[in-house]
Amino acid sequence: MAKEKKAYVCSYCGQESAKWIGRCPACGQWNTFKEITLHDTAKNAMADVLPALAENNGVRKLAEISAEGEQRLDMHDSELNRVLGGGLVKGSLVLLGGEPGIGKSTLTLQTILNINDINILYVSGEESLQQLKMRAERLSGNSLSQNTNVSVLCENSLENIFAVIKETAPQLLIVDSIQTISTDRADASPGTITQVRECAAMLLRYAKSSRVPVILIGHITKDGTIAGPKILEHIVDTVIQFEGDQHHIYRILRSIKNRFGSTSELGIYEMQQNGLREVSNPSELLLTPNTEDISGLAISATIEGMRPFLVETQALVSTAAYGTPQRTATGFDQRRLNMLLAVLEKRIGFRLAQKDVFVNIAGGIRTTDMAMDLSVVAAVVSSNTDTPLPARWCLCGEVGLSGEVRPVSRIEQRIAEATKLGFTDIILPYNNAVNINTKAYRINIHPVKNVNDALRKLLG
């Protein structure tokens, strides 16, 4: 019997150590080292279930290597294709993460039901065959009986999964979820660091050797990170995260890591009773109609990833009912809100120290674009003075500590999006307006240098 060796691995960054350490020397996290078992026969066991690598891994001259584009599979989902960089690359290992109940399995099953030209194997370690059948019928309706290329397997043993793979020879493999799969080569329960790392390594070698793309679905911990060792995210080629609030209908598919494309892309979906619907124009859905007579509303031209869209910023300022004023932000950075309120207090002269301030980004969207600053400031001032902002006006600009409005990136895309949706005026930083031809757009452009100028144009 082969001798087993013990080691300790940091669950946050994957750093290994021969003994337990309280603080990880690589990432600085405390109490993250977990004990794992190393098998001397790991390489031989892997060779029993996995095919040999098709390509020669020897040393080659860089100039002799072909730089042809990767072959991609069309997922028949424009939002998913955009996030993946144009489609699913053959032989790639993709990790899809998200909170429980957010729609990871729904998105995956709905996508593969629309693919009819390749054989697909869906491995579920959490649901039964009857549960998958019921969900598939809800997603596809009456067309499910015509789908003959999707096979379903409910199994938790990796060895049994590879035996089925050898028989069916799928062209796309889905594993839902990686935390429920285990292998006999690791003496640990499913979901532990040892099991997740061993199973991911074997699936990676299968993907690279057979050129079959593999999609892994991963759980999310309570602190918002993908469960399992951080090295799992280093192993895979692409990490995409499904985000959103279960109380809102919108979901965002965001790329965290992508070896075959940009990480700046994102996809937007709308959760409906019969599945997820692609949102090609999110601006029209995120804006509330007929808001001319309501104070505390401002429209911001923002960019998430590479996609521009307009979002509605809502603010409510009221007298503090208790001794300590509240500062609450939903969909916006709380610390940045505190900074903007300090700028209003110091530079503009608005007394907000004894007032509650609530800021919300409509539609459940969470954005980190600095260009939201100007719309947040305008919404807060509008609510504080109970004065509605002009209709069909939008704003974009970063606010500095001295009250200046700083330039933002990709200003042409923001202006074009506002023009497309019928907005008549846009307020933007002065330095951005210097570098563009304002007469070329069918929208009135108002460049401003500081917050005072912006409020003067909005409120007179």
Secondary structure, 3 states (H helix, E strand, C coil): CCCEEEEEEECCCCCEECCCCCECCCCCCECCEEEEEEECCHHHHHHHHCCCCCCCCCCCCHHHCCCCCCCEECCCCHHHHHHHCCCEECCCEEEEEECCCCCHHHHHHHHHHCCCCCCEEEEECCCCHHHHHHHHHHHHHHHHHHCCCEEEEECCEHHHHHHHHHHHCCCEEEEECHHHCECCCCCCCCCCHHHHHHHHHHHHHHHHHHCCCEEEEECECCCCCECCCCHHHHHCCEEEEEEECCCCCEEEEEEEEECCCCCCCEEEEEEECCEEEECCCHHHHHCCCCCCCCCCEEEEEEEECCEEEEEEEEEEEEECCCCCCCEEEECCCHHHHHHHHHHHHHHHCCCCCCEEEEEEEHHHCCCCCHHHHHHHHHHHHHHHHCCCCCCCEEECCEECCCCEEECCCCHHHHHHHHHHCCCCEEEEEHHHHHCCCHHHCCCEEEEECEHHHHHHHHHC
